[in-house]
């Protein structure tokens, strides 16, 4: 079973950038679709972005399209989320998720493996 560990969160001013990383424990990670979700205090966990096995397909939430970029390096068993032009409403705990197979889905229940999350705080 793949395990995921996120890093790269922190405090940033509005308009700034952060890059989140999600490191997987196994080389089999290249056989998993990978996604990012986020959860703000008192709110549900929401989809942010997803990427297929070989990076052929990416999908984004409308709220982050044009500002965030998901990518992966299968040689390093790592998925990234580059976040630019950050807004206070992007403040949340960001979670990496993965599912064996190549489905690129926005739904929470599609993902069987989750990381512990990393906090992103954007100040105004």
Secondary structure, 3 states (H helix, E strand, C coil): CCCEEEECCEEEECCCCEEEEEEECCHHHHHEEEEEEEECCCCCEEEEEEECCCCCCEEECCCCCCCEEEEEEHHHCEEEEEECCCCHHHCEEEEEEEEEECCCCCCHHHCCEECCCEEEEEEC
